[in-house]
Amino acid sequence: MAQSTIDALAPVAGLDVTLSDGVLSVTIDRPDSLNSLTVPVITGIADALEGAATDPRVKVVRLGGTGRGFCSGAGISADDVSGNGGIRPDEIVLEINRLIRAIAALPHPVVAVVQGPAAGVGVSIALASDVVLASDRAFFMLAFTKIGLMPDGGASALIAAAIGRIRAMQMALLPERLPAAEALSWGLVTAVYPADDLEAEVDKVIERLLAGPAVAFAKTKQAINAATLTELDSALQREYEGQSLLLASHDFVEGTTAFQQRRTPNFTDA
């Protein structure tokens, strides 16, 4: 029997991928940085999800992170940047876009388990999922403009589709922590549970999905995404073009430097 794509995946530092009883668990394992993303991790997630689309053993995907956080977004520390293998920042955006498309196109339900902070493109990854289960300790934050960038990973389409234009603008232009309870009232997440109960509740939801009709789920996901995410591909392209310009700007350099030095940035619109 030919080896499946999932079985052939190469190990990636900072990412754990396991398949058991129909559940593909894809877990970012960089707890010291609240699961910030390096290029190998982004690529590894995208590869796993694309492989899951054609692997008959997969029924549900569980997407999560270890430690206190879900995902703090694309890493901008010196270690993160050095771990990207010389890949240009705009090429990283393209790889993130591949990841988001893989979630949306996957015929199986994707369950995002957000036990703590989701920031930057971590928000995009969670909201591209089909079911978003959060701990009462979780929060969501689009921190892009704090470092002179714009939301990417399809956030401009995903968030507006979930909560409307004005609240999407609020999250993007006035980047503040959105607590899980408020995210639930806005319609940004599926459910919020006490932190101590989260894993047990996640297991219950996944069991329900495993017992459901896989073909009907696939057709349902395809239909709802086609109706509500009509702008996703266009948004990803617009974000790539805009982010490419911003990544080459003085304000991005100033924003990241200020972030690393823990000071307020001095943006000059240059």
N, C-alpha and C positions, 0 to 999 in steps of 0.2 A: 504494500500500500504506500502511495506517495505521501511524503511528509507534508502536513498542513502548513499553511503560512504562519500560523501562531506558533506551532512547534519549532519552526525554523527561525523565530525571532532571536536576534543576538541579544545577550544581556546588556543592559544599559545602567551605568552607575546613577543612582538616584531614582530608579524606577523599578517597581515590582509588578510583574504580570503573571497571574496564575489563572488556570482554568479548572474548575471543579464543579461537578454536578450541574452543568449548564450555565454556570455563572462565570463570566470573565471578569476578574477583578484587576483593575488597572489603578495602581496606587503610586502617587508621587512620594518618594521617600527621601526628602531633604528637610527634615524637621528643624534643623538649626537655622534655616532661612525661611521658616514658615512655608516650605515647599515652593521656593522660587524656581523658575524654569530656566534650564540651559537648553541650548539647541539639541543636544542628544536626547534629552528628556522629551522635548516637544516632538521630535521625530519618532521617538520610541512609542509615544502615545498614539500618534497618527498611524504608524505601522501596525500597531496592535488592533486598532479599530478597523482599519481597512482589511486586515486579515480576518477579523471577526465576521465581516459581512459575508464571507464565503465559506465559513467553517460551520458545518451542520451541528456541531456539538454546542455552539453558543446559543443561548436563549435570551440572556439578559447580560448587560454590562454594568458593573458597579465601578464608578469612578470616584476616587477619593484621594486623601493625603494622610500621611502619618503625623503623629504629634498633635500640636495645638491648632494647626491651621489646615485649611483646604488647599489654597494656593495663593501666594502673594504676588503672582504675576511674573513677567519676564525679569530675570535677575539683572541688576545693574551694579552689583558689587564687582570689585576687581577679580575675585575668583570666578564669578559667573562669566564675565567678559572673556577671561583667559580660557575658560572651558568651552568657548564657542568655536574654536578651531579656525579663527580667521574669517568666519562668515560675516558678511556685512550686515548691519542692523536691518536694512530693508529686506534682505533675504530671509531674515528671521521672521519678519512679518508674513512673508509668503508661506513659510513653513507653518506658522500659526494658522493661517487661512486654510491650509490643507487639513489640519487637525479639526477645525470647526466644521468644515465640509464633511469630514469623515463621520463626525457625530450626527450631523443632520441626515446624511445619506444612509446611515446604518439601518437595516431593516428591523433590528432588535431594540427594545426599550433600553435607554441609558439612564441609570439612576445616579445622580450626583449626591454624594454624602458630604455635607458642609458642616463640619463639627466646630469650626472656628473661622478665622478671617478668610475672606475671599476678596482679593484686591486686584486691580488692573485687569489683565487678560484672564486672571483666575475667575473673575466675574463672568466674562464671556464664555469660558469653558463650562461653568456651572449652568448658565442660562441656555446654552445650546443643547443641554441635556433635556430629556423628556419628563423626568420626575426629579424634583430638587427637594431633598429632605435635609433640614437644618437643625442644629442644636440651638437651644436658647442662648448659648454663648457666642454664636456666629454673628458676623456682620459682613456687609457688602460695601465695597468702596471703589469707585472709579477714580484712581489717583493720578491719571495721566497728565492732566493739566498742571498738576503740582510740579512736574518736571519738564514742562514745555511741550508736551505731546498731546495727541488726541486719542480718544478711545479707539481700540482696534479689536481684532478677533470677532468682527461682526456685531460688536456691542451697540453700534448706532442703529442697527435693525432689531437685534434681539431684545434690547431693553424697551425700546419704543413699542414693539409688538406686544410686550407683556404689560406695560404700565402706562403707556401713552407718552405723548411728546413732552408735555410740561414737566412731568416727573423725571423723564429721561434727561431733559436739559438740566434739571436740578442736580441729578447725580453726576453729570458730566462737567458742568460749569462751576458748581459749588461743591467740590469733592469733600464729602463728609461721610463718616461711618453711618450706614443704614442698619440698625439693629435687626436681628432676625424677626422679631415680633412685628416691626413696622414693615419689613419686606413681605411678610405674610399678608398683612392688611392691604398692601399695595397690589398684591397678586404676583409678586416676583418669585415666590417659592411655593411648593406644593403643601408642605406641612412643617411645623416646628415642634420639637419635642424637648423635654428636659434633658440636659446633657447625659445624665446617667442612664436614660432610657433610650438614647438614640440608636445604638447598635441593635437592640432588640426590636425596635420599631422598623428599622431598615430591613432586618431579616424577614419580618412579617410582610412588608411590601414586596420584597423580592420573591418570596414564596408565592404570593398571589400572582405575580407576573409569570413565574415559571409554570404555574398551573393553567395559565390562560392560553387562548388560541394564537399561536405564533403568526400564522398567516394573516389573521384578522388584525393583530397588532401592527404588523408591517404595513398593511393597507391603510389602517387608521392613521399611523404616524405620517405616512406619505401624504395623505389627504390634508391633514391639519397643517403640516409644514407648508404644503403648496398653497394653502389658503392664507396663512398668517405670516409666512416668511418670504413673500414674493420679492422683497428687496434685498435678501441676504447676499446673493452673488454680487449685485451692484454695490451694496454697502462694503463688502470686502474689497472690491476694486477701488472704490473711492477712499477707503481708509488706507489702503496701500499707497495710493498716490499722495494723499495728504501727509501720511506718516513719513514717507520717504523724504519729503521736503523738510519736515520738522526735525527728523533725525540728523539732518545736516546743518541745523541752525545753531547759532550761538546760544539761544535760549535753552536748548536741550543740554548743551554742555554745562551751562550755568545751573540748570535745574538738577542735573545728576550730581554735580559737584556740591551744590548746597545740600542735597539729600544726604550724601555721604558725610558731609561736615556737620550735619544736623543744625542748619541755619536756614533762614528765610532767603529764597532766591531773589536776585535782582534782575528781573526780566527787562530786556531792552527792545523786544520785538525785532530782533536781528537774527 
